Amino acid sequence: MGIHPWIGYEPLYLAEEFAWLSESVALVKGESVADTLARLRAGELDGAALTLDEVLRARDQGSDLVVVGVTDVSAGADVLMVRPSIKTLTGLRGQRVAVELAGVSGVMLLKILERAGLERGDVTEVNLPVSEHQAAWQRGEVSASVCYEPVASALAAQGGVRLFDSGDIPETIFDVLAVTRQVAESSPQAVRGLLEGHFAGLRHLVRNRHDAIYRVAGRQNTTPAAIRRALATVMLPDLAANQRYLAATGRVEVVARNLAHMMIRAGMLGQMPDSRPMSDPAFLPRSVG
């Protein structure tokens, strides 16, 4: 299972740390989503922790993925940070905007431009991994950044202003656990083990928050305060919420289709996904402790 640092994926890291993961599940750790997507393309992974738009990209590139769990829903975690001189979204016109087009910030930018009534050509996209946005900001190369924590807080400390975030577009940006259909069909117990591990880690994060925050801060090489801020910007759905999200007419299916249409118009996808469901709730545990 490909995974990279993100607050919503921490339940799996905690499950591994406490040996709550099934022996049939191994976490393959990368530094960024680019690492995970590259391994998926190379056929080195049976699944990955990704945003829903990244699942669409992976499917478009030949990885037949199905969503089996939702780890978090962004509720302010994805942010547009701007120089103080930019007062409104329309003020982005003519500005240089740092954005990781291959990641979730690329979709976030599309949503921002849509809200502002602007086209992609109205801004200059500076395509950089989010981890490099702060350096570009310090060099004066960009006037805005579509990013997430801890970069958002770092830019705020340097005078950046939060102008828009995913709290303005609720239940749009999902982080999910996705596996290949082949693995879902051939190794359903392994997929169930993955989800049981996730919910075990989530239980520790919720019930033993102080201990979990310090463990996460140590792993992410940041402060407990930064982790608390990051946790405040996401919703971590429980089992019942997962069942609702992954239902045949649930939010994941609706958002995936809407995202696909938007990404095709922007040239980020080659074609619409096939008619098969994007998600499958069948692997969720019947109950969690």
BATIPA-406074 format. One record per residue (C-alpha): y, x, z; residue in three letters. Coordinates in steps of 0.05 Angstrom, whole numbers, padded with zeros to 5 digits, always signed. Last residue first. Example, Ala and Ser with C-alpha at 12.3 -4.5 7.8 and 13.67 -1.06 7.14 Angstrom:
<nodes>
-00021+00273+00143SER/-00090+00246+00156ALA/
</nodes>
This chain:
<nodes>
-00025-00288+00377GLY/-00025-00305+00303VAL/-00058-00364+00269SER/-00093-00382+00204ARG/-00076-00313+00178PRO/-00041-00311+00110LEU/-00086-00294+00051PHE/-00084-00362+00018ALA/-00008-00364+00015PRO/-00006-00342-00059ASP/+00058-00323-00094SER/+00084-00313-00165MET/+00046-00373-00192PRO/+00020-00366-00263ARG/+00067-00388-00319SER/+00080-00318-00346ASP/+00140-00279-00323PRO/+00202-00285-00368MET/+00215-00228-00416GLN/+00244-00158-00422GLY/+00277-00155-00354LEU/+00342-00120-00332MET/+00380-00139-00396GLY/+00432-00179-00357ALA/+00410-00246-00387ARG/+00338-00227-00371ILE/+00357-00211-00299MET/+00390-00279-00289MET/+00331-00317-00317HIS/+00282-00276-00275ALA/+00323-00286-00212LEU/+00322-00361-00220ASN/+00247-00361-00232ARG/+00235-00316-00172ALA/+00282-00358-00128VAL/+00243-00422-00141VAL/+00174-00390-00131GLU/+00195-00355-00067VAL/+00230-00418-00040ARG/+00167-00460-00039GLY/+00140-00508-00091THR/+00070-00477-00092ALA/+00079-00455-00020ALA/+00097-00383-00006LEU/+00162-00396+00031TYR/+00134-00452+00073ARG/+00072-00414+00095GLN/+00114-00353+00109ASN/+00160-00395+00154ALA/+00099-00418+00194ALA/+00074-00347+00201LEU/+00139-00319+00226ASP/+00198-00300+00182PRO/+00240-00239+00201LEU/+00312-00258+00185MET/+00356-00199+00168VAL/+00427-00175+00185THR/+00419-00172+00261ALA/+00360-00125+00253LEU/+00405-00074+00219ALA/+00455-00076+00275ARG/+00400-00067+00327ARG/+00374-00008+00286ILE/+00442+00024+00284ALA/+00449+00016+00360ALA/+00380+00049+00369PRO/+00408+00110+00333THR/+00383+00142+00269THR/+00326+00187+00246ASN/+00289+00129+00213GLN/+00225+00143+00253ARG/+00263+00155+00317GLY/+00304+00093+00308ALA/+00241+00052+00294VAL/+00208+00076+00358ARG/+00271+00063+00399TYR/+00277-00007+00370ILE/+00204-00022+00383ALA/+00207-00005+00457ASP/+00269-00048+00468HIS/+00243-00105+00425ARG/+00176-00113+00460ASN/+00165-00187+00443ARG/+00198-00190+00374VAL/+00181-00120+00347LEU/+00112-00123+00379HIS/+00097-00191+00346ARG/+00123-00163+00280LEU/+00074-00106+00284GLY/+00016-00154+00296ALA/+00042-00198+00240PHE/+00042-00140+00191HIS/-00027-00117+00212GLY/-00055-00187+00202GLU/-00023-00187+00133LEU/-00055-00122+00112LEU/-00122-00144+00140GLY/-00119-00208+00099ARG/-00107-00166+00037VAL/-00167-00122+00055ALA/-00209-00185+00066GLN/-00189-00210-00003PRO/-00217-00148-00037SER/-00239-00167-00108SER/-00192-00225-00124GLU/-00130-00201-00087ALA/-00145-00130-00110VAL/-00147-00151-00183GLN/-00086-00195-00174ARG/-00047-00133-00153THR/-00015-00136-00085VAL/+00054-00158-00061ALA/+00086-00156+00008LEU/+00156-00184+00006VAL/+00229-00171+00018ASP/+00269-00232-00002PHE/+00341-00235-00027ILE/+00363-00307-00043THR/+00352-00345+00021GLU/+00427-00348+00036PRO/+00479-00326-00015ILE/+00541-00312+00028ASP/+00497-00279+00082GLY/+00479-00231+00027SER/+00545-00196+00035ASP/+00616-00197+00009PHE/+00681-00160+00023LEU/+00659-00111+00077ARG/+00717-00061+00080VAL/+00710+00015+00075GLY/+00754+00059+00118GLY/+00708+00118+00128GLN/+00672+00087+00187ALA/+00660+00025+00143ALA/+00627+00071+00092LEU/+00578+00097+00144ALA/+00565+00026+00168SER/+00547+00004+00097ALA/+00504+00065+00085VAL/+00459+00050+00145PRO/+00450-00004+00124GLU/+00457-00035+00055TYR/+00492-00021-00011CYS/+00535-00047-00067VAL/+00592+00004-00066SER/+00665-00001-00085ALA/+00722+00045-00105SER/+00679+00100-00134VAL/+00688+00174-00151GLU/+00733+00190-00092GLY/+00689+00248-00070ARG/+00676+00214-00004GLN/+00654+00150-00040TRP/+00606+00190-00084ALA/+00577+00222-00022ALA/+00569+00155+00012GLN/+00536+00124-00049HIS/+00481+00177-00054GLU/+00429+00141-00009SER/+00442+00078-00050VAL/+00411+00113-00110PRO/+00465+00119-00164LEU/+00486+00080-00226ASN/+00562+00081-00229VAL/+00576+00013-00261GLU/+00647+00008-00289THR/+00672-00063-00280VAL/+00693-00118-00328ASP/+00635-00101-00374GLY/+00587-00133-00325ARG/+00623-00199-00332GLU/+00670-00230-00281LEU/+00675-00300-00252GLY/+00678-00272-00181ALA/+00615-00309-00158ARG/+00578-00286-00220GLU/+00603-00215-00211LEU/+00577-00216-00139ILE/+00510-00245-00159LYS/+00501-00193-00214LEU/+00519-00138-00164LEU/+00466-00163-00116MET/+00415-00159-00172VAL/+00431-00085-00182GLY/+00433-00075-00106SER/+00360-00097-00105VAL/+00338-00035-00141GLY/+00337-00008-00212ALA/+00413-00016-00219LEU/+00428+00025-00157GLU/+00503+00009-00153VAL/+00567+00048-00142ALA/+00625+00008-00170VAL/+00683+00038-00210ARG/+00740-00012-00215GLN/+00769-00047-00277GLY/+00760-00116-00248ARG/+00736-00110-00176LEU/+00800-00146-00153GLY/+00766-00211-00175THR/+00723-00204-00113LEU/+00785-00204-00069THR/+00828-00155-00029LYS/+00813-00089-00062ILE/+00865-00040-00034SER/+00822-00032+00029PRO/+00769+00006-00012ARG/+00706-00036-00021VAL/+00638-00048+00011MET/+00593-00101-00021LEU/+00534-00112+00025VAL/+00460-00126+00029ASP/+00438-00135+00101ALA/+00479-00199+00111GLY/+00423-00250+00116ALA/+00369-00215+00077SER/+00302-00249+00084VAL/+00245-00210+00115ASP/+00171-00192+00111THR/+00148-00247+00063VAL/+00074-00246+00048GLY/+00022-00252-00008VAL/+00066-00241-00069VAL/+00023-00230-00132VAL/+00028-00168-00176LEU/+00004-00154-00247ASP/+00036-00085-00256SER/+00054-00079-00330GLY/+00127-00059-00331GLN/+00152-00132-00329ASP/+00107-00142-00268ARG/+00141-00083-00234ALA/+00210-00110-00252ARG/+00193-00179-00225LEU/+00165-00148-00160VAL/+00230-00109-00155GLU/+00268-00175-00159ASP/+00226-00201-00101LEU/+00243-00141-00058THR/+00185-00093-00049LEU/+00129-00073-00001ALA/+00073-00050-00047ALA/+00004-00063-00075GLY/-00060-00032-00100ASP/-00025+00035-00112LEU/-00037+00096-00155GLU/-00035+00059-00222GLY/+00020+00104-00249ALA/+00068+00046-00255ARG/+00055+00029-00182LEU/+00067+00101-00162ARG/+00134+00101-00199ALA/+00153+00035-00166LEU/+00140+00063-00097THR/+00178+00127-00108ASP/+00237+00089-00138ALA/+00236+00043-00077VAL/+00256+00103-00035SER/+00229+00159+00009GLU/+00155+00144-00004GLY/+00098+00128+00043LYS/+00028+00107+00021VAL/+00004+00061+00076LEU/-00072+00055+00079ALA/-00108-00012+00089VAL/-00185-00021+00091SER/-00187+00009+00161GLU/-00148-00052+00184SER/-00079-00037+00213LEU/-00069-00046+00287TRP/-00074+00029+00301ALA/-00010+00027+00344PHE/+00028+00072+00296GLU/+00000+00037+00235GLU/+00021-00031+00262ALA/+00089-00003+00278LEU/+00097+00022+00206TYR/+00075-00046+00182LEU/+00125-00083+00227PRO/+00179-00035+00202GLU/+00179-00064+00131TYR/+00240-00108+00143GLY/+00281-00049+00170ILE/+00271-00009+00107TRP/+00240+00060+00095PRO/+00189+00062+00039HIS/+00121+00030+00028ILE/+00065+00032-00023GLY/+00000+00000+00000MET/
</nodes>
